[in-house]
Amino acid sequence: MTCEKTFTQGGHLKDHLLIHADERPCQCDDCKKRFRTKNDLRQHMLTHKKEKTHRCDVCEKQFRQSEHLKFHMMIHTNQKPYQCDVCTKRFRQKRTLKQHMLIHTEEKPYRCNVCEKQFRNGQRLKIHLLTHAKEKPYRCDQCEKQFVVKKDLKIHILTHTKEKPHRCNVCEKGFSQGGSLKTHMLTHTKEKLHQCQVCEKRFIISDQLKKHMLTHTKEKLYPCNVCKKRFSRSESRKRHMSIHTNEKPHRCVVCEKSFRLIESLKRHMLTHTKEKPHQCHVCKRRFSLLGNLQMHNITHTNEKPHECHICKKRFSRVGNMKMHMLTHTKENPHQCDVCWKRFGRVEYLKMHMLTHTKEKPHQCYICEKRFSQAGNLNQHMLTHTKQIPR
């Protein structure tokens, strides 16, 4: 046996062994597509049958099979008859519960025969195998971008149509993907289903837990090919690479300013809309960004959760702690491309670069004199107000 999985019936074992052998003995006469079992072929054959005779009485959606209508009706009735014995989460379908149970058992029975990477379900493995084949069979008609999976193409199309068909019934916010809506709903329910096994901290979504786990393992598996800096996540490396390529693919439709990251563009857009959706519940001050509100909240609690492991000094912000750490390591990681001078902080490098470009972005609105640094402009403004600094 390959994976030591056990079955109550010999027929089920026989079908299962076809997964390891990758045999597909059952072929569709219409489109020649092949399947492992007769049942899979039967299900597929219904896609050639065009009639959808089973109609939902609530939303009038139609289905080819009564079973599919039955599952669909559970969306309207909110029935979830299958419950996980470990975390009590409920599911509409038995197979979804089985899939979920693998999270608790940490089983990954599907193995890639190229790179040995393992997966919890066969569909994920199938998608992964396309990354080795370099195939991207699904192409966008509008921008020619290609995708490995049809589902990714469908999601991408929404970036052109700007459709957001999934709407929150609490705050009316719209989402292009159902998964994004599900995640958003947790912000209303405040559920934190994902718990760290090391420190027992809980998170709303699994991605947050994965990022958090790296704070315990300190692993940085993704090196930059240019400067050899290492990252704990491939997304972080990808973002970092734009520094070397100087790509800024995200453009503001109002002022045409470009940004490396979509998050930066979203933050920038708030400067045009003047929206401040995040409010402090203590002093009622409003903020455009959630991160700014979270930092502001610390001014009320006086928390300093970030501690220097060398001198035990504590900081309210992680950025301040990182800057402080440079006083111990004496590192100057930011280098000027023109004269190779190095700086401890990126802000100092930016100010230094103005000495090469001769830019003076800060202008006095009274006499229109220009300055390279905001501090120099502030000092100059005192000459108009006749204030002498003490």
ChimeraX attribute file (.defattr): number of C-alpha atoms within 10 A of each C-alpha:
attribute: neighborCount
match mode: 1-to-1
recipient: residues
	/A:1	7
	/A:2	8
	/A:3	11
	/A:4	7
	/A:5	9
	/A:6	11
	/A:7	11
	/A:8	7
	/A:9	8
	/A:10	10
	/A:11	9
	/A:12	11
	/A:13	13
	/A:14	12
	/A:15	14
	/A:16	17
	/A:17	15
	/A:18	15
	/A:19	13
	/A:20	13
	/A:21	9
	/A:22	11
	/A:23	14
	/A:24	14
	/A:25	11
	/A:26	17
	/A:27	15
	/A:28	14
	/A:29	9
	/A:30	8
	/A:31	9
	/A:32	9
	/A:33	12
	/A:34	16
	/A:35	19
	/A:36	18
	/A:37	17
	/A:38	15
	/A:39	11
	/A:40	12
	/A:41	16
	/A:42	13
	/A:43	11
	/A:44	15
	/A:45	14
	/A:46	13
	/A:47	10
	/A:48	10
	/A:49	9
	/A:50	8
	/A:51	12
	/A:52	13
	/A:53	10
	/A:54	17
	/A:55	15
	/A:56	14
	/A:57	9
	/A:58	8
	/A:59	9
	/A:60	9
	/A:61	12
	/A:62	17
	/A:63	17
	/A:64	16
	/A:65	15
	/A:66	14
	/A:67	11
	/A:68	12
	/A:69	16
	/A:70	13
	/A:71	13
	/A:72	17
	/A:73	16
	/A:74	14
	/A:75	11
	/A:76	11
	/A:77	8
	/A:78	11
	/A:79	14
	/A:80	14
	/A:81	11
	/A:82	17
	/A:83	15
	/A:84	14
	/A:85	9
	/A:86	8
	/A:87	10
	/A:88	9
	/A:89	13
	/A:90	17
	/A:91	18
	/A:92	17
	/A:93	15
	/A:94	14
	/A:95	11
	/A:96	12
	/A:97	16
	/A:98	13
	/A:99	12
	/A:100	16
	/A:101	17
	/A:102	15
	/A:103	11
	/A:104	10
	/A:105	8
	/A:106	10
	/A:107	14
	/A:108	15
	/A:109	15
	/A:110	20
	/A:111	17
	/A:112	14
	/A:113	10
	/A:114	8
	/A:115	9
	/A:116	9
	/A:117	12
	/A:118	17
	/A:119	19
	/A:120	18
	/A:121	15
	/A:122	15
	/A:123	11
	/A:124	12
	/A:125	17
	/A:126	14
	/A:127	12
	/A:128	17
	/A:129	17
	/A:130	14
	/A:131	11
	/A:132	11
	/A:133	9
	/A:134	9
	/A:135	13
	/A:136	14
	/A:137	11
	/A:138	17
	/A:139	15
	/A:140	14
	/A:141	9
	/A:142	8
	/A:143	9
	/A:144	9
	/A:145	12
	/A:146	17
	/A:147	17
	/A:148	19
	/A:149	17
	/A:150	14
	/A:151	11
	/A:152	12
	/A:153	16
	/A:154	14
	/A:155	13
	/A:156	17
	/A:157	17
	/A:158	14
	/A:159	11
	/A:160	11
	/A:161	8
	/A:162	11
	/A:163	14
	/A:164	14
	/A:165	12
	/A:166	17
	/A:167	15
	/A:168	14
	/A:169	10
	/A:170	8
	/A:171	9
	/A:172	9
	/A:173	12
	/A:174	16
	/A:175	18
	/A:176	18
	/A:177	16
	/A:178	14
	/A:179	11
	/A:180	12
	/A:181	18
	/A:182	14
	/A:183	13
	/A:184	17
	/A:185	17
	/A:186	14
	/A:187	11
	/A:188	11
	/A:189	9
	/A:190	11
	/A:191	13
	/A:192	14
	/A:193	14
	/A:194	17
	/A:195	15
	/A:196	14
	/A:197	10
	/A:198	8
	/A:199	9
	/A:200	9
	/A:201	12
	/A:202	17
	/A:203	18
	/A:204	19
	/A:205	17
	/A:206	15
	/A:207	11
	/A:208	12
	/A:209	18
	/A:210	14
	/A:211	12
	/A:212	15
	/A:213	16
	/A:214	13
	/A:215	10
	/A:216	11
	/A:217	9
	/A:218	10
	/A:219	13
	/A:220	13
	/A:221	11
	/A:222	17
	/A:223	15
	/A:224	16
	/A:225	10
	/A:226	8
	/A:227	9
	/A:228	9
	/A:229	12
	/A:230	16
	/A:231	18
	/A:232	17
	/A:233	16
	/A:234	15
	/A:235	11
	/A:236	13
	/A:237	18
	/A:238	13
	/A:239	12
	/A:240	16
	/A:241	17
	/A:242	14
	/A:243	11
	/A:244	11
	/A:245	8
	/A:246	10
	/A:247	13
	/A:248	14
	/A:249	11
	/A:250	17
	/A:251	15
	/A:252	14
	/A:253	10
	/A:254	8
	/A:255	9
	/A:256	9
	/A:257	12
	/A:258	17
	/A:259	18
	/A:260	18
	/A:261	16
	/A:262	14
	/A:263	11
	/A:264	12
	/A:265	17
	/A:266	14
	/A:267	12
	/A:268	16
	/A:269	16
	/A:270	14
	/A:271	11
	/A:272	11
	/A:273	9
	/A:274	10
	/A:275	13
	/A:276	14
	/A:277	11
	/A:278	17
	/A:279	15
	/A:280	14
	/A:281	9
	/A:282	8
	/A:283	9
	/A:284	9
	/A:285	12
	/A:286	16
	/A:287	18
	/A:288	18
	/A:289	16
	/A:290	14
	/A:291	11
	/A:292	12
	/A:293	16
	/A:294	13
	/A:295	12
	/A:296	16
	/A:297	16
	/A:298	14
	/A:299	11
	/A:300	11
	/A:301	8
	/A:302	11
	/A:303	13
	/A:304	14
	/A:305	11
	/A:306	17
	/A:307	15
	/A:308	15
	/A:309	9
	/A:310	8
	/A:311	9
	/A:312	9
	/A:313	12
	/A:314	17
	/A:315	18
	/A:316	17
	/A:317	15
	/A:318	15
	/A:319	11
	/A:320	12
	/A:321	16
	/A:322	14
	/A:323	12
	/A:324	16
	/A:325	16
	/A:326	14
	/A:327	11
	/A:328	11
	/A:329	8
	/A:330	9
	/A:331	13
	/A:332	14
	/A:333	11
	/A:334	17
	/A:335	15
	/A:336	14
	/A:337	9
	/A:338	8
	/A:339	9
	/A:340	9
	/A:341	12
	/A:342	17
	/A:343	17
	/A:344	17
	/A:345	16
	/A:346	14
	/A:347	11
	/A:348	12
	/A:349	16
	/A:350	13
	/A:351	14
	/A:352	17
	/A:353	17
	/A:354	14
	/A:355	11
	/A:356	11
	/A:357	9
	/A:358	10
	/A:359	14
	/A:360	14
	/A:361	11
	/A:362	17
	/A:363	15
	/A:364	14
	/A:365	9
	/A:366	8
	/A:367	9
	/A:368	9
	/A:369	12
	/A:370	17
	/A:371	18
	/A:372	19
	/A:373	16
	/A:374	15
	/A:375	11
	/A:376	12
	/A:377	16
	/A:378	13
	/A:379	13
	/A:380	15
	/A:381	16
	/A:382	12
	/A:383	10
	/A:384	11
	/A:385	8
	/A:386	8
	/A:387	10
	/A:388	8
	/A:389	6
	/A:390	3
